[in-house]
Amino acid sequence: MSPTAAVVIGRSNRLEVVRRGRAGFYADGGEDGQILILPQHTAADCAVGQWLDLFVFLDADGHLAATPKMPLAQVGEVGWFRVASLSPVGAFLDWGLPKDLLLPFSEQQAPVEQGRQLLAMVFRDERGRLAASTRLDDFIADEASGLKSGDEVTLVMAERTDLGRKAIVNHRFWGLLYHDELTTPVRRGQRMRGYIRRVREDGRLDLSLAPVGMARLEGAAGEVLALLKRSGGVLPLGDKSAPEAIRASTGLSKNAFKQAIGILYRQRLVELAANETRLRQ
């Protein structure tokens, strides 16, 4: 970071340790001056001249402070938080730092209960303080921009629907994983890698947990080949097998499995029958 640049509050910043004082070590915050690194989080081998990844926030007195500990989510991100306590001003969320994160009443989509977990966006309020909001539609757009089919993205799992499961894409857009794309169990709040399967005409996103297009098929073909080798060269599955049997054994949809064994067949690696796939000898 340039020595004249300002830090980004509520995010990880790479800062240089420039001084050791009575209260502890201080990092260069550029335009914001020197920032105390919380002594209880400072490594024993910390030294002046080191560059550290530090999360910068406002302490109880409104002063900048830093810690090498990272919260469950940073400003502009959606996290899965436990409600640590309730108060007259709202709820406080455990986000992995000593000071819990405020979820004001005005930012609650619905009343919350202590001990429950919830999805919330981390943001800075009009006074610059870090806070949380469960009013996700105020931050997450239905219509996506800057993405195309095949792009790798970060997903945060949201609620189930009749069609599959909603997910938050790159902490910015809503997307949908259809039931046939859910090849592995997922849970609400889980953060994972995903892919853009399709950008619809209305800008909404269809998602996949596996690479899209030929990259996905090549990956599936490799998975089937590895499974064949582990199974002694024979799988009791073919293009006439039931979709449920294929998914239970391979984790693939029937269509993806058929295309995968087609790739292996064209490479002369397997022999195919209606209900069997066999490695060539």
N, C-alpha and C positions, 0 to 999 in steps of 0.2 A: 504494500500500500504506500502511496506517495505520502511523505511526511506532512504535506499540507492538506491532504484530503480529510474530509469529515468521516467519522464512523457511521455505520448504519445501525441505528438502535433497533433491537429486536432480531438481529441477524448475526451470523458468525462473521467475524472480521479477522483478517490476518494482521497482527500488530506486533511491534517490536517492544520488548521489555527494555526500558530506558533508565530506570532508577529503582533503588531499594531505599525505602523510608521506614520510619518507625511503625507505620501501620502495615507495611508489606511492600510488595513489588508493584511498580506502576508501568503501564504500557502507554506508548505514544498514541494519543487519539487525534493527532493532527490539529485541525481547527478547534476541536473540542478539548484540547489540553491533555494532561496526563490522567489516566484512568486507573484507579486502584483495582488490582486483581484480588478477588476475595481470598484472604489468607488461608482459610480452611480448605480451599480448593487448589492451592498452589503446590506444585510438585516440589519435592525436597531438593531436586537438582536444578530448580529454576535459577536462571542467572541473567544478569544484564547482558543485552546483545542478542538474546534468543528471540526468534520469531515464533509466535504462538497463534493458533486458531482460538479466538476468544468470543464468547457470546456476550454482547454488550446490552445492558438494560438499565433501567432507572431503579435505584434502591428506594427504601421507604421514605427517605428524605428528599427524593427527587434528584439525587446526584447520580452521575454515570458510574457504573461498576461493571466489572468484567469477570468472567469465569470460563475456564476451559471445559466445564461441563456443558453439554448441549441439551436443551429441552426436547420434549417429544415432538414439538413443532415450532417453527419460527414464524415471524411476521410474514403474512402472505401464504401461509400453509394451513392445511386442515389436519388436525390431530384427533386422536382417540384418547379422551381424558376421563379420569375418575373424579367425581364430585367429592372434594375433600371436606367441605364444610358449607354451611349456609349462614348468611348474615343479613342484617337489615338493608344492605346495599346490593345484595345479589348472592351469587354462589362463588366459591373459590375452587378452582380446579388444580389438581396435582398434575403438573407438567414437567416434573423431574428436576426442578430447582427449589432451593430453600424457601423462596417466597412464592406462594401459590398465585395462580393467575385468576384475576377477577372476571367473572361472567355476570355483567350487570343485568338487573331485571329487564331493562329496555332492550337487551340483546338476546333474550330468551324466547325462542320460538314457542316453547311450551314450558310450564313449570318443571323444575328439576328436583331430584331427590338425592339426598346425601348417600354416597356409596355407589350410586349408579354410574355407568359410563356413557359417554356421549361424543358425538362428532361436533367439533367446533373449529371455527376459523380464528387464527390469531391475527390481530390487527392493532393499529395505534389509533386511539380515540382523538377527539378534537383538541385535547390538551397534551397530546403526544405520549400518553401513558399506554402501556401494553395492556390489552384486554382480549376477551374472547367473545365470540358470537355463535349462537346456534342457528341464526337466521341465514342459512347458507345461500339461499337464493339471492341475497343481497350482494354476494361476492362471486358466486359461481354462475356462469352464463350457459344458456341452452345452446346458443349458436356459437360454434367454434370458429377460430380463425388461425391461420398460420400452420395448419396441420394437414397432412395428406396420408393416404392409405400406405401402410407399411411403416410409418414412423413409430419409433420406440418412445414410450411415455411412462410417467409415474402414475399409478392408480391408487386411490384410496377407496376401499369398498364401502358402499352405502347400503340402503335398504333393498330388500327383495321386491320384485314386481311380478306380475303374471307372466311377463316375457323373459325374465331373468333377474339380473341384479344391476342396479344403478352403481356407477362409480364416478369419482371425481378425477378428472384428467389434468395432470400437471397443476393441481390445486386451482384451476381456472375454469374448467368446462365440465358440464355433465356429459356422461356417455353411458352406453348400455352394453352389458355382456349378456347375450342370449343364452338360454339354457344349454344349447349344444356347444357353447364355447366354455362352459364351466366344467372342464375336464378334471379339476381337482377341487376339493372343498375349500371354500373361502369364508371368512367371517367379516362381519361389519367392523369397520375401523382398520382392517388390515391394509398395510401399504405394500405394494408389490409392483413389479415391472409388467407392462402390458404393451399392446400394439394397436394402432388404428387400423381396424378392418375396413371401414368405409366411412367417408364423409358424405352424408346424405345431401340431397338438393337443398333441404332447409337448414343445412349447417350442423345438424345433430350428428353425433358420433356413434358408430357401432364399433365395438371393441373386441379384442382377442387377447388371450393369455399366451398365445404362441405366435411366432413370426408369421407374417402374412405372405401369401403368394408362393412362388417357387422356393423361397428360402424356408418357408414353413414345410413345404412338401419334402424338400431335401432333409430337413431336420427329422420329420416323421419317418422318412425312409431309413435314416440312420438308426432311429429308435427301434423300428421293426427288425432291422438287420441285427442289432445287438440282442434283442429279445429272442430271435431265432437261434443265435449262437448260444445263449444261456439255456435254451430249451432243447439242446441236443440236435438242432437243425430242423426241427419240425414244429409248426404251430397248427393246432386244429381249427384254423380260421381261414376263410376264403371269401370271395366276393358274394357268395350265397349265404354266409353266416349271418345270424341275427345281429342287429346293431347293438343290442344289450350285451351280447357275448363279446363282441369286438371291444366295446368300451371297457368292460370289466377286465379284460386281459391286457389291453394296450393303452387305455386312457384316450383313445382316438375315436372320433366319429367314424361311422361306416364309410362315408365319402372320403375322408382323409386317409383312412386305412387302404381303401381301394386304390387311390392315387399313389400312395406310398409303395404298395406292392407292385403297381404298374411301373414305377421308376426302377425298382429292383429287378423286375422281369426284363425290362429293356436293356438293363446293364448285364443281363444274363447271369444274375446272381441267385435267382430262385426259380423253382418250378411251381406252377399254380394248378390247383384243383378247386372244385366248387366250394369245399369246406376244409381246405388244407393248403398251407404254404410251406414249401420245403426248400432248404438250401441245395443248390446244385453241388454235386460231388465233383 
